[in-house]
Amino acid sequence: MSKEFKYQSYLDKYKNCPKDCEEKDLIAYRWVNSHPSNCDFYPVNLHPKIAARIVDDSDMMCTSYGLSLFKDLKSSVQKYIKDYNNRDRKSKKDKFKNEKGTCTAKVRITKADGVCDTPVSSGHFNFFEYKDCNLLTTITEKIDIFAYSGIVK
């Protein structure tokens, strides 16, 4: 398996990108649609449904080419529900569900798949895939976030 990053040409634009990351064997959680596809595993700046972030900080730009993952089911669901509830109108909530999906997928990551940074207090961390990684094929379970949390969609 290649140790070149999947989005190397984008990462090369930033100094030390990614930084403070290491290879790990772990279970993580990623927001996905009810029928997961490769589209659920695009970094935010390359996602066809989401407008690219416009930020001045090169560290933030670097992380937008990694995948947002969570260290456990609880933190994945809590962050999703918090972000969902921060939308004040139904149209914004519907857009959020359309962009992020309504499920969280349990994925198995190995050291051969890429590198990740340390989770922050919300449980979120960034994962930078190696070229041959395909997290879609590592899904071991899919959980409906609304059913799990008891909130009506």
LUMFI-878084 format. One record per residue (C-alpha): residue in three letters; z, x, y. Coordinates in steps of 0.1 Angstrom, whole numbers, padded with zeros to 4 digits, always signed. Layout:
<sites>
ALAZXY ...
</sites>
This chain:
<sites>
MET+0000+0000+0000 SER-0009+0013+0035 LYS+0018+0022+0059 GLU-0005+0014+0088 PHE+0006-0016+0108 LYS-0014-0048+0105 TYR-0018-0049+0143 GLN-0018-0012+0149 SER-0045-0014+0177 TYR-0022-0036+0198 LEU+0010-0016+0190 ASP-0007+0016+0201 LYS-0008+0003+0237 TYR+0030+0006+0240 LYS+0051+0037+0238 ASN+0073+0040+0207 CYS+0062+0006+0194 PRO+0078-0006+0172 LYS+0111+0012+0179 ASP+0145+0011+0163 CYS+0131-0004+0131 GLU+0134+0004+0094 GLU+0120-0006+0061 LYS+0143-0029+0042 ASP+0144-0051+0011 LEU+0157-0085+0022 ILE+0154-0123+0022 ALA+0144-0137+0056 TYR+0134-0171+0071 ARG+0103-0180+0091 TRP+0094-0213+0108 VAL+0063-0228+0092 ASN+0043-0260+0089 SER+0049-0284+0060 HIS+0019-0269+0043 PRO+0022-0232+0051 SER-0009-0212+0058 ASN-0018-0177+0071 CYS-0018-0193+0106 ASP+0020-0196+0102 PHE+0023-0158+0100 TYR+0005-0147+0132 PRO+0025-0129+0159 VAL+0030-0150+0190 ASN+0005-0131+0211 LEU-0022-0135+0185 HIS-0015-0171+0174 PRO-0044-0195+0180 LYS-0022-0224+0190 ILE+0001-0206+0214 ALA-0008-0190+0248 ALA-0001-0153+0249 ARG+0031-0143+0266 ILE+0028-0128+0301 VAL+0056-0103+0305 ASP+0059-0070+0324 ASP+0083-0053+0300 SER+0065-0032+0274 ASP+0093-0036+0249 MET+0089-0074+0251 MET+0051-0070+0248 CYS+0056-0048+0218 THR+0078-0073+0200 SER+0053-0101+0206 TYR+0031-0084+0180 GLY+0059-0086+0154 LEU+0068-0117+0135 SER+0100-0136+0144 LEU+0122-0140+0114 PHE+0158-0150+0108 LYS+0185-0133+0087 ASP+0196-0166+0070 LEU+0188-0203+0067 LYS+0217-0214+0090 SER+0205-0192+0120 SER+0169-0203+0115 VAL+0178-0240+0116 GLN+0203-0236+0144 LYS+0178-0217+0167 TYR+0150-0242+0159 ILE+0172-0272+0167 LYS+0185-0256+0199 ASP+0150-0248+0211 TYR+0137-0282+0201 ASN+0165-0300+0219 ASN+0159-0279+0250 ARG+0127-0298+0255 ASP+0133-0329+0276 ARG+0103-0350+0269 LYS+0088-0363+0236 SER+0054-0346+0245 LYS+0071-0312+0248 LYS+0090-0318+0215 ASP+0058-0327+0198 LYS+0041-0296+0211 PHE+0070-0275+0199 LYS+0067-0290+0164 ASN+0029-0285+0164 GLU+0032-0248+0174 LYS+0062-0238+0153 GLY+0061-0262+0124 THR+0089-0283+0111 CYS+0100-0262+0081 THR+0116-0228+0075 ALA+0102-0207+0047 LYS+0124-0184+0027 VAL+0104-0151+0022 ARG+0111-0120+0002 ILE+0104-0088+0021 THR+0103-0053+0005 LYS+0102-0019+0020 ALA+0065-0017+0012 ASP+0058-0048+0035 GLY+0068-0033+0069 VAL+0097-0026+0092 CYS+0122-0047+0110 ASP+0147-0043+0138 THR+0184-0053+0138 PRO+0191-0091+0141 VAL+0206-0102+0174 SER+0235-0126+0176 SER+0213-0156+0170 GLY+0202-0141+0137 HIS+0166-0135+0150 PHE+0149-0102+0143 ASN+0113-0089+0146 PHE+0093-0078+0116 PHE+0062-0056+0119 GLU+0039-0060+0089 TYR+0020-0032+0073 LYS-0017-0037+0069 ASP-0016-0050+0033 CYS+0014-0074+0037 ASN+0009-0111+0032 LEU+0042-0130+0037 LEU+0025-0163+0028 THR+0025-0151-0008 THR+0062-0142-0008 ILE+0075-0177+0001 THR+0101-0187-0025 GLU+0113-0219-0009 LYS+0104-0242+0020 ILE+0131-0263+0037 ASP+0124-0292+0061 ILE+0144-0284+0092 PHE+0150-0320+0103 ALA+0160-0332+0068 TYR+0183-0302+0064 SER+0200-0307+0098 GLY+0202-0345+0095 ILE+0182-0350+0127 VAL+0155-0377+0129 LYS+0121-0363+0139 
</sites>
